[in-house]
Structure formats: structure tokens, C-alpha cells
Amino acid sequence: MAHREDARPDRAAQGVVIILASVLTMAFADAVVKLVSSDLTLWQVFVARSLFAIPIMFALLRATGVGLEPRVPKWALLRSLLLVLTWLAFYASLPVLSLSVAAVAIYTNPIMIALLSAALIGEPVTGRQWGGVLLGFLGVIAILKPGSDAFSWFTLLPLLGAAFYALAMVITRSKCQEEAPLTLALALHGAFLVTGVSATILLALIGLGDDATAVFPFLLETWAPMGGREWGLMALLGALSAAYFVGVARAYQIAAPSIIATFDYAYLVSAAVWGFVFFSEKPGLLTVGGMILITLAGLLVAAPSSKKLPGEKVGPM
């Protein structure tokens, strides 16, 4: 990927506000997904959620006059596929892992984003910001506790999701900066819908037996009956995810990934709160300590530089 030489000035403050609102919203939505994972399949969530999210985004696109088709469809498609894989890996871990642990595992992605941004698109990352990334990594280690009895191999699923997410955000920054966030979000939900329908049809054709589906019903079961409660929750998820995906796309378009990715960490605190509210999950001392380290890392990375970079805007954003 080539370094962008025509980049517009970053709007870091606006990007931080957008990503904070976005991740706090999505933490609640992910808690709802974990809540329904014992009753529905992942493919139902993909399909039903998108059936509500897509009309919302169509209405917003119509109201704002934004075009439906991405300017560069191939990059928007690749971004969407990577994000589908992200949520596939993350959601598949939720029936097994606590929400807070799964959240921490996938939130190794800011470290990956900082590395990939520097290596692939030439984003400047200062020594102070690298220190923040390291501090955040130590916080992740404290929460995951690798090598102990508390560690689960299922954490590899959200870790894999983190790698997909990091690649998607670097593509957002380097190849999709001129795309309308609503267009990117619509493309993503279209990919969710196609994936969910395809997987549902494939499972129906294969006809796995009860013994096979019992191993991982969230992924392998056929479409389960849905009542008013389930459809209502899917409608809520559709509205929340529409807002979230637009917000994330916008945040990564207008500010450096190394900064926005660090404020993504706010998701961890919200996930811990909703994990307690929905599932009575109580984080231990190491988990709380890790979250504190991660918060400090965010402040360290986002602190304004004393040196003015070429083309940097001075004053209010």
C-alpha cells in the first residue's frame, strides 16, 4: 500500500468523540448477542439484524443524497469481508467466554493497527505512542492471563478477529478515506446478509445430525423459531449496528488509526459493565488492573505532540 501524499488534515478530537460513542453503543449490542446466543444461531443474527439495519441506512442515504455505490468497490468489498470475518470470530467465542474476556482478546487489535499503519501506509507513530501501545499490551496480558488455568483456547477466536479488524481499519484509512461512511456501512451489512443467508442454506443442505450440531449450536444449528422478543431484539441490534458501523468508518477516516484505535479501548470498560448487568460477570483484580493500564495507554497515545507536524492544523478542530 502506498503512502498517502494528499491526505487532508486530521480531525483527531472529532474522531475520538465519534469512536467513544460508537464503541459504547456496540458493547451493549454485543451483550445482547451473547444473551440470545443460547436461543438463536449466529447466521440468524447476521440476517435478522441486517434486515433492520439496511432499510435504516437506505433511508439515511436517501435523506442525505449520498450515493449507494462505493467509489472504489473492490476496497469497500474487501473491507466488508474482513469485518464479517471479525464479527464471525468474535461472536463465535461469546457462548464460551465471558463478555469482558472476549472483549479484551479482540482489543489486541489496536496494537496490530499501530504496527500495520506504520508498516503498510506510513502513518507516523511517535515513541510516546509506541509506549502507549506497549502499556496497552501489558494491560491485555494482565486480563487474559496466558499460561494460567484461567486462559482458554477459545480466546484465539477473538484474537483472530482482532487481526481481521486491524487490516480492515488500515484499509479504511488508506483506501476508503473518500468513501461515505453510510455507503461503507451499507456495504458491510449487505455482506452480513449474504453471509448469513449463504451459511443458512449450506447448513440446511448438509443436514448435520444432532450430535454434530450439539458441539457448537450457535454456529451449526439450523434456523431457530423467532417470536416477538427475538425480532424486537434484532430490530434493536439493527439500529445500534447501523449507528456503530457508520461511526467507526468515519472515525478512522478523519484521524490517525494509532489514536482512534487506542480510544477503541473504551469498549472494554463498557463490556465489563454490561457483562455484570446481563450475566453477573465480576472482573477480578488483574482484570481491573489491566483495564486501568489500557486507559492510561489511551491517554498517553492521544496526548498532543509538542512538535507541529507538516500540514498540521493549529487551533480548534
N, C-alpha and C positions, 0 to 999 in steps of 0.2 A: 504494500500500500504506500502510495506516495505521500510525502508531507504536504499539507495544505498551505499554499502560499497566499491564498486570497481569503484567509479566514477573517471573519468580522470580529470586532472587539467582543470579548466575553462579558456576559452579564451574570457574574457569579452570585450576587446577592439574590437576584430573582430566581436563578436556578436552584439555590439552596432552599428557598421557601417552597418552591414547587415540589422538589423531591421529598421534603419533610412531610408535606400534606399527602403526597402520593403514597409513601410507604406506610404512614399511619393508617390510611384507608385500607391498604391491601393487607395489612396484618389482621385486621378484623375479618376481611373476606377469606383469608386463609384459615382462620379459626372456624369459620362456617363450613369450609370444605372438609376440614378434619371432622367436624361434627356430623356431617352427612356421609362420611366415608364408610360407615358401617351399614348404610342402607342403599346407597347408590353406587354405580361404577364411575370410574374416572372419565370414561367416554361419555356418559350421561352428563357429567358436569361440564365437559368441554362443549357438548352440543347445546344443552339447555341454556347454559349461561350465554353462549354466543347468540342464540335465538332472541334473547332480550337485548344484548349489548349492540348488535348490528343495527337494528332499527333506531336505537338512540343515536348512534353515530351517523346514520343516514340523515336523520333529522337535523343534527348539528351541521353536517356538511352542506345540507340544503340551505340552512339559515345563514351560514357564513359565506356561501358561494365558493367553497373550496372544492377543487376537482376530486373525483373519485380515484383516478388512476395516478399512481406514483410517477414522478418524473423519470426515475430510473428503476423500472420494475424488478430487474434482476437482484438489485441490492435490497430492495424492500422485501422481496420474497425470501432471500437468504436470511435476512434479519428475523423475519417471521418464523421461519423453520427453526432457527436456533432458539428462539424464545419458546416455541412449542415444546422443544426438547427440554428446555429449562424447567418448565412447569410440569412436564411429564415426570421427570426425575424427582422433583421436589414433592409433588402431590403423592407420588407412589410411596414416599417414605412416611407420610403423615399417619397412616394407620398403625405404624410400628413405633415411630419416635415421638417424643413429646414435641409440642409445637416450638418451644424455646430452643431445644437442641437442634431440631431440623433447621430452624431459622439461622442459628449460629453457623451450622455447617455450610449452608448456601451463601452466607455472608462472608465467606472467604473470597468471594468474587471481587471486592474492592482491591484486594492485593493483586489479583490476577489482572484487573483492569489497569491498575497503575503500571504494571510490568508490560502489558501488551500495548498500552498507549505510548509508552516510551519506545518500545522496540519496533512497532508497526507504523505508527503515524507521527512519530517525532514530537509528541506532546512534552513540553518541558516539565520535569519533576525535580524540585529542589531537594537539597539534603534534608531540610526540615520536614518536607513532605514524606521523604523516604523514612525518616524517623517515625512519623505518624503511622505509616503503613506497618512498620515493624511493631510498634506498640499495639496496633490493632490485631496483628497476628498473634502476639503474646496473649491478648485477651481471648482470642478464639481458642488457643491451646488450653487456656485455663478452663474454658467452658466445656470443650469436647473431651478433655482428659484422655487422650490417646494412650494406649498401653495399660489402662486400668480396667477393672471389671465393669466400670460404668460406660466404657466405649462399646459401640455397636457397629458391626459391619454395614448396617443399613445407612450409616452416615455417609457411606460412599455415594449413595444416590444423590442427596443434595449437593455433595461436593462436585459430582459430575455436572449437576445442574449449574453450579457456580461457574464452571469453565465455559459452558454454553452461553450463559448470561454475559460473561465478560466479553466474549467475542461479539455478541450481539450489540453491546453498548459501544464497543470500539467502531463497529460498522456504522452505528447510528451517528457517531461523531464525525467519522471520516468520509462516509459515502452518502449519508442520508440527511445531512445538515440542512439542505434546502427543501426537504420534503415537509409537507404539512403534517403536524402531529396527528390530526384526525385521520388523515389518509393512511399513515403508518398503523394507527390503532385499528382501523377498519381492515387493513390487510392482515393484521395479526389475528383478529377474531375470525376472519374468513379461513385462515389456516387452522385455527382451533376447530371450527365447524367441520371442515373437510377431514381433519384427522379423526375427530370423534365419530363421524358417520362411517368412515372407512374402517376403523377398528371395530365398530359395532357389527358391520356387515361381515367382516372377516371372521369374527368370533362366532357369529351365527352359522356361517358356512362350515367352519371347522367342527363345531359341536363338541367342545371339550366336555368330558364327563365330570360328575360331581367331585370325584377325588382330585382331579386336576384344578378345578375352579376353587376348591376349598383351600388350596395352598395360598392363593392371593386373590380373593374375590373382588377386591377393588379394581384389579386390572383384568381379570379373566372371566368374571361373571357376565352373563347377558343382561340386556336392559331390564332393570327392575321397575315394578309399578311405582308411579308417582301420583301422590294426592295433592290437595291444595297446599299443604305445608311445604312439600318439596318444590312445587312450582313457584311458590312465593319466595322461598329462599333462593331459587335460581334467578328469579327476577331481580332480587336484591343484589346478587352476585354480578349479574349483567350490568347493572347501573354502576356498581362500585368499580368493576374491572374496566369499564369504558373510561371512567374518570382517571383511574390509575395509569393505564397504558398511554393515554394522551399526555398525562403529566410527566411520566418518565421519559417519553420520547422528547418532549420539549426541554426538560432539564438538561439532558445530555447533549442537546443541540446547541444550547446557548452558553454552556460553561464547561470548563475542563473536566474530563472524566475523573481525574485523580481527586478533585474536590467534591464533585457530586457523589462519587462512589463512597466517599467517607461518610457523608451525611445519610447515605443509604442505611448506615448502621442504626439510625433511629428506629428502624423496623424491629430490632432486637428487643428493645425495651417494651414496645407495644405488643410484640408477640408474647413476651413473658406475662404481661398484664392480662391479655386475652386468654392465654393458657391457664392462668389461675381462675379467671372468671368462668370459663366454659368447662374446664376439666380438672380444676383444683390442683394444677401443677405448681409446686412450690420450688423455685430455684434455690440451690444450695449456695453456700458461701463462695465457693470457687466460681460459680456461675455469675453471682452478683459482682464479684471482683473482676471477672472478665468483662462484664458489661461496662464497668467503670473505666477500665483500661481502654475499651473501644470508644467510649465517649471522649476521653482525653485525647485519643488519637484523632478524632474528628476535629476537635478544637485546634490541635497542632497543625493539621494539614490545611485547615481553612484560614488560619491566621494570615492577615495581609502581609505581603512581602515589603521589606523596606526599600527595595530597589524597583524602580519603574521599568517594566519590560517595554521593548519597542512596540509602539502601536497601542499601548495600554491606555485605557480611558481613566482620567483623573476626576474625582468628584462623584456625586450621586449617580447611581446606575439608571 
